[in-house]
């Protein structure tokens, strides 16, 4: 069996692990990490990956999954609503870019066919990079994100047109240019109609049956098959596979299963998309780059500047917001992956020489490589160019403004965080006519709340000057309702540094940082998951006929004991070792003591479990519970139920069994 493909794929993944870990530490995009992997391993650098290695199919499937995910966000009704952006902005951008770049190509001595290929390739942007970066930064739904995605949708349609046009210009093919275009347009239209009919009448029934089966594997497999089947159909029709993935996503975008589908397909998409970026890095001719680096960098800078200015101006014409227009231009200023297909097609038909093709590819790759940085700093660049700082209409962001709005407040409640819990608290306080002020760093929350005349101010709850501006020293009580436990802990420490006496209530998602928060000054900590459990428990006991007063006393006792009985849960296949904030989860683990275990014959107090950080929840002997309050001796076959993080549990189990 030939393992050469496997060996080279293993090298790619291994180096990707290292590069992504390093780039994450440096806060640099994963996209650049994959490009660097391809560059390092390429045949003109280290040569670990030879020129015969081909991962183009896997890479193209990654792009299909990416477009499939984007299609889930853009239903047919959404597309019709965006037709001015898709066909107006997108159409003008492709047309003007192609004409101007093609004219420059003719001035440089290119043939008509060669100038067309270069112009068509460079007029298109990278759907893969732009959509991935906008998704990663949660900017798909922003103004510039909508403008960019709408333009990219038209570019993908135009790419199909160019892939037909280039060979037709070359004079081969059984039909003329006009007939080729008409046939392709007809095939594309029939495909879209067919897929939308399937999506409306067939797919909902299929996914409903799959959902009833309650099989995650079946659901994931069906989503993958739908995406790949659509891509296969478009390939069969000589259209773009990526276009098939996008239409398949649109087909499911109308259903209420789209969020689950997107979540399930994401791991496959990201890994295969990484291979796509590696394949781009592999294409860079390092020898030519080193010999002509000044020309390549100059041409890349020229391309980026030209497209950024043109797209910014066109975007402003469609959507008159200068900052959004500039950010759209910066996001789409690079060359795209379709340029590689067009250049390869031109090389096969001898429209471009090998050196010219390599030069165009190098310019495209360099422009794609800097795109994550352009998108990352697009807001700062737009602010510098427009001379405007970040504007949030109806939003209060400065300490002085907050101070002016809250100067008449005294003995009020200060709420940190305006998520679901913070909003619930504020509504009750408002109904009781109790004064309160809220700090939140979500601009959408603040904008919507201020429109409703709620005293909600934009600001980071970890900044002491903003807390003091909101009247911290005059406040009666502070409620911290921040989702991220680490940020809540940081806000708590800031508040305690200036006010040691004020009551502070902290809401957390779970009990991961409960002890830390209590130690650092929280008056009470309310883990949301545990509180909801207590609510259900109280209802269960009421329905079983228990006295309401006795139930209330039992629930209060659990709270006074800091929820000890509820800490941790048994690990299962759906459990994660860390919560959403990156904190280690608390789990329950039962340790059965064999006859030769270190703990056998010793009392609990004699075993140094306190050093491990675990809590003993229960001791079972012959299926009966042994009271812990009597400091019992441990026997062989006793079962000790402990609670702690995975690391603490591992340490405690070692102590119980071997004493180390």
Secondary structure, 3 states (H helix, E strand, C coil): CCCHHHHHHHHHHHHHHHHHHHHHHCCCCHHHHHHHHHHHHCCCCCCCCCCCCCCHHHHHHHHHHHHHHHHHHCCHHHHHHCHHHHHHHHHHHHHHHHHHHHHHHHHCCCCHHHHHHHHHHHHCCCHHHHHHHHHHCCCCCCHHHHHHHHHHHHHHHHHHHHHHHHHHHCCCCCCCHHHHHHHHHHHHHHHHHHHHHHHHHCHHHHHHHHHHHCCHHHHHHHHHHHHHHHHHHHHHCCCCHHHHHHHHHHHHHCCCCHHHHHHHHHHHHHHHHHHHHHHHHHHCCHHHHHHCHHHHHHHHHHHHHHHHHHHHHHHHHHCCCHHHHHHHHHHCCCCCCHHHHHHHHHHHCCCCCHHHHHHHHHHHHHHHHCHHHHHHCHHHHHHHHHCCCCCCCCCCCCHHHHHHHHCCCCCCEEEECCCHHHHHHHHHHHHCCCCEEEEECCHHHHHHHHHCCCCEEECCCCCHHHHHHCCHHHCCEEEECCCCHHHHHHHHHHHHHHCCCCEEEEEECCCCCHHHHHHCCCCEEEEHHHHHHHHHHHHHHHHCCCCHHHHHHHHHHHHHCCCHHHCCEECCCCCCCECCCCCECCEEEEEECCCCCCCCCCEHHHCCHHHCCCEEEEEEECCEECCHHHCCECCCCCEEEEEECHHHHHHHHHHHHHCC
